[in-house]
Amino acid sequence: MTINFEFPVITPSPNPSLANCDVVIVGGGISGLTLACGLQSSGLRILVVEAQQQHQATERSRAYALSPMTSKIFRYLGLWSQIAPKISHFSRVLLSDADYPHRVEFCPKDLGEAAVYYCGEHGVLIAALQQRVATAANISCWYETQVVEVRYGAETAEVVLKNSQGQQRLQSKLVVAADGINSQIRLQAGIETNGWAYWQSCITAFVAPERSHQNIGYERFWSSGPFAILPLPDNRCQIVWIAPHAEAQAIVALPSDQFMTELQRRYGDQMGKLTLLSQPLVFPARLMQSCRYCQPRLVLLGDAAHCCHPVGGQGLNMGIRDAAALAQVLQTAQQHKQDPGSLAVLKRYDRWRRYENWVVLAFTDLLNRSFSNQWLPMVKLRRLVLRLIIYWSFPRRLLLRLITGLWGRRIDWTRVGAGSH
Ligand SMILES: Cc1cc2nc3c(=O)[nH]c(=O)nc-3n(C[C@H](O)[C@H](O)[C@H](O)COP(=O)(O)OP(=O)(O)OC[C@H]3O[C@@H](n4cnc5c(N)ncnc54)[C@H](O)[C@@H]3O)c2cc1C
């Protein structure tokens, strides 16, 4: 399957006027670029440094379940009109417990939103973000450039960059680590993390069902782990199949016809015969939360700060909310002429997002553990909770607000993005 995403070509030539800048964002993934877009009208001089080539950064073979809160953030960044036609809008999400016949149905009217969830491919999202930063006067983006070291001083941080032209140093008031789960910037700064590796891995693959997927998202919990079907445009779906490590490795090692037989068994036949569109990939599941999100001149964002079990599709949505919250905090500081790298400013973000992310991490962990548990009283309890959610709209709406990001501290939209919505 080949999908072409349009993106502007940006030469990674160092810009001398950036020898001093206000914010260096390490990592041009979705979290880092969303923050850059959120600061487009801040007046701050921003440099995004991405280790990969620009087109490589778009090529990840993954689709994300995107929450209504994420859609609001992209709307306020002025990106939604570009993204919305290329992604799917879930008309319903069905949640079930193995073969238990009662299933929870989430509908847009439960939320008062246009869709319960959305699903978009990595390339669609990142191409829109790359295009936006390429046209923002205060943002530069250097590709094929790696941040190799950061030295923290009282007034600025010295950032050491390496690319084909050699090494370069620049001074910045603030460094944002948006460099992913294995963040070197976090490690070098000595920020510790809490968390664990799960006993499970996650298999992803793109498939085309014979019948229409009708824009319905499914998440079914089996004792080995959850299995999700995310509808995509052009009647394609991404499957997210979680299983214990050895089982997951054995499944992806199967020849494709046997893989499809196993997949069809798990998927069911509600959409007819399936055709495999991509090589299945496998990722170990982890939970991680940084002990702090900031220190003077450094702040952590997205997977560099936290990561969670793939159940419920929360990881990127948390990173995007981090980016909107940090943009608000930095824009407010800028309006009050405060130093963006000072601890007093950065702690506002830490207090806000670390607490909210804890709640989501704990929720995904609870969901995965309770549905993997076959102890009879636990099975009875969770099925009772499921029936409560099915027949009583109050807990259903509460749960939906949690998983769709529509809870927690409100974002002040006048301080995010172009600030004129
Ligand atoms: C199987 C699976 C399914 C998932 N499904 C969902 C889902 O449905 N919904 C959801 O919300 N989340 C989902 N997630 C989580 C989501 O993929 C991550 O949370 C998200 O990709 C993190 O984005 P990020 O921008 O923080 O980090 P990354 O995407 O890891 O980006 C980091 C960037 O930093 C760059 N970089 C690293 N080091 C340096 C350096 N030193 N200098 C310069 N650049 C550097 C890298 O090249 C990279 O581009 C899923 C995860 C998995 C594993």
The ligand as an SDF file (V2000), in Angstrom:
LIG
                    3D

 53 58  0  0  0  0  0  0  0  0999 V2000
    1.3260    0.1180   18.6550 C   0  0  0  0  0  0  0  0  0  0  0  0
    1.0040    1.4920   19.1430 C   0  0  0  0  0  0  0  0  0  0  0  0
   -0.2430    2.0380   18.8750 C   0  0  0  0  0  0  0  0  0  0  0  0
   -0.5470    3.3130   19.3270 C   0  0  0  0  0  0  0  0  0  0  0  0
   -1.7840    3.8260   19.0640 N   0  0  0  0  0  0  0  0  0  0  0  0
   -2.1020    5.0370   19.5390 C   0  0  0  0  0  0  0  0  0  0  0  0
   -3.4060    5.5990   19.3170 C   0  0  0  0  0  0  0  0  0  0  0  0
   -4.2770    4.9760   18.7090 O   0  0  0  0  0  0  0  0  0  0  0  0
   -3.6750    6.8360   19.8160 N   0  0  0  0  0  0  0  0  0  0  0  0
   -2.7360    7.5310   20.5110 C   0  0  0  0  0  0  0  0  0  0  0  0
   -3.0530    8.6390   20.9780 O   0  0  0  0  0  0  0  0  0  0  0  0
   -1.4930    7.0520   20.7130 N   0  0  0  0  0  0  0  0  0  0  0  0
   -1.1460    5.8400   20.2510 C   0  0  0  0  0  0  0  0  0  0  0  0
    0.1070    5.3510   20.4540 N   0  0  0  0  0  0  0  0  0  0  0  0
    1.1150    6.1890   21.1190 C   0  0  0  0  0  0  0  0  0  0  0  0
    1.8030    7.1400   20.1160 C   0  0  0  0  0  0  0  0  0  0  0  0
    2.3590    6.3960   19.0550 O   0  0  0  0  0  0  0  0  0  0  0  0
    2.9010    7.9460   20.8030 C   0  0  0  0  0  0  0  0  0  0  0  0
    2.4040    8.4630   22.0140 O   0  0  0  0  0  0  0  0  0  0  0  0
    3.3410    9.1210   19.9230 C   0  0  0  0  0  0  0  0  0  0  0  0
    3.8090    8.6430   18.6780 O   0  0  0  0  0  0  0  0  0  0  0  0
    4.4410    9.9390   20.6070 C   0  0  0  0  0  0  0  0  0  0  0  0
    4.7370   11.0660   19.8200 O   0  0  0  0  0  0  0  0  0  0  0  0
    5.9590   12.0130   20.2110 P   0  0  0  0  0  0  0  0  0  0  0  0
    5.9530   13.1140   19.1990 O   0  0  0  0  0  0  0  0  0  0  0  0
    5.9020   12.3740   21.6540 O   0  0  0  0  0  0  0  0  0  0  0  0
    7.2530   11.0990   20.0340 O   0  0  0  0  0  0  0  0  0  0  0  0
    7.8500   10.4290   18.7100 P   0  0  0  0  0  0  0  0  0  0  0  0
    6.7860   10.1530   17.7270 O   0  0  0  0  0  0  0  0  0  0  0  0
    8.6780    9.2930   19.1850 O   0  0  0  0  0  0  0  0  0  0  0  0
    8.7760   11.5790   18.0810 O   0  0  0  0  0  0  0  0  0  0  0  0
   10.0550   11.8650   18.5870 C   0  0  0  0  0  0  0  0  0  0  0  0
   10.8760   12.5080   17.4730 C   0  0  0  0  0  0  0  0  0  0  0  0
   12.1070   12.9610   18.0240 O   0  0  0  0  0  0  0  0  0  0  0  0
   13.1460   12.6930   17.0990 C   0  0  0  0  0  0  0  0  0  0  0  0
   14.3940   12.6590   17.8850 N   0  0  0  0  0  0  0  0  0  0  0  0
   14.7420   11.7460   18.8280 C   0  0  0  0  0  0  0  0  0  0  0  0
   15.9430   12.0640   19.3720 N   0  0  0  0  0  0  0  0  0  0  0  0
   16.3520   13.2150   18.7560 C   0  0  0  0  0  0  0  0  0  0  0  0
   17.5180   14.0430   18.8760 C   0  0  0  0  0  0  0  0  0  0  0  0
   18.4660   13.7900   19.7690 N   0  0  0  0  0  0  0  0  0  0  0  0
   17.6250   15.1370   18.0840 N   0  0  0  0  0  0  0  0  0  0  0  0
   16.6560   15.4200   17.1830 C   0  0  0  0  0  0  0  0  0  0  0  0
   15.5320   14.6740   17.0270 N   0  0  0  0  0  0  0  0  0  0  0  0
   15.3850   13.5910   17.7990 C   0  0  0  0  0  0  0  0  0  0  0  0
   12.7440   11.3730   16.4660 C   0  0  0  0  0  0  0  0  0  0  0  0
   13.3700   11.2030   15.2070 O   0  0  0  0  0  0  0  0  0  0  0  0
   11.2270   11.5220   16.3600 C   0  0  0  0  0  0  0  0  0  0  0  0
   10.8250   12.0690   15.1300 O   0  0  0  0  0  0  0  0  0  0  0  0
    0.4190    4.0690   20.0300 C   0  0  0  0  0  0  0  0  0  0  0  0
    1.6820    3.5200   20.2830 C   0  0  0  0  0  0  0  0  0  0  0  0
    1.9720    2.2340   19.8490 C   0  0  0  0  0  0  0  0  0  0  0  0
    3.3420    1.6610   20.1240 C   0  0  0  0  0  0  0  0  0  0  0  0
  1  2  1  0
  2  3  1  0
  2 52  2  0
  3  4  2  0
  4  5  1  0
  4 50  1  0
  5  6  2  0
  6  7  1  0
  6 13  1  0
  7  8  2  0
  7  9  1  0
  9 10  1  0
 10 11  2  0
 10 12  1  0
 12 13  2  0
 13 14  1  0
 14 15  1  0
 14 50  1  0
 15 16  1  0
 16 17  1  0
 16 18  1  0
 18 19  1  0
 18 20  1  0
 20 21  1  0
 20 22  1  0
 22 23  1  0
 23 24  1  0
 24 25  2  0
 24 26  1  0
 24 27  1  0
 27 28  1  0
 28 29  2  0
 28 30  1  0
 28 31  1  0
 31 32  1  0
 32 33  1  0
 33 34  1  0
 33 48  1  0
 34 35  1  0
 35 36  1  0
 35 46  1  0
 36 37  1  0
 36 45  1  0
 37 38  2  0
 38 39  1  0
 39 40  1  0
 39 45  2  0
 40 41  1  0
 40 42  2  0
 42 43  1  0
 43 44  2  0
 44 45  1  0
 46 47  1  0
 46 48  1  0
 48 49  1  0
 50 51  2  0
 51 52  1  0
 52 53  1  0
M  END
$$$$
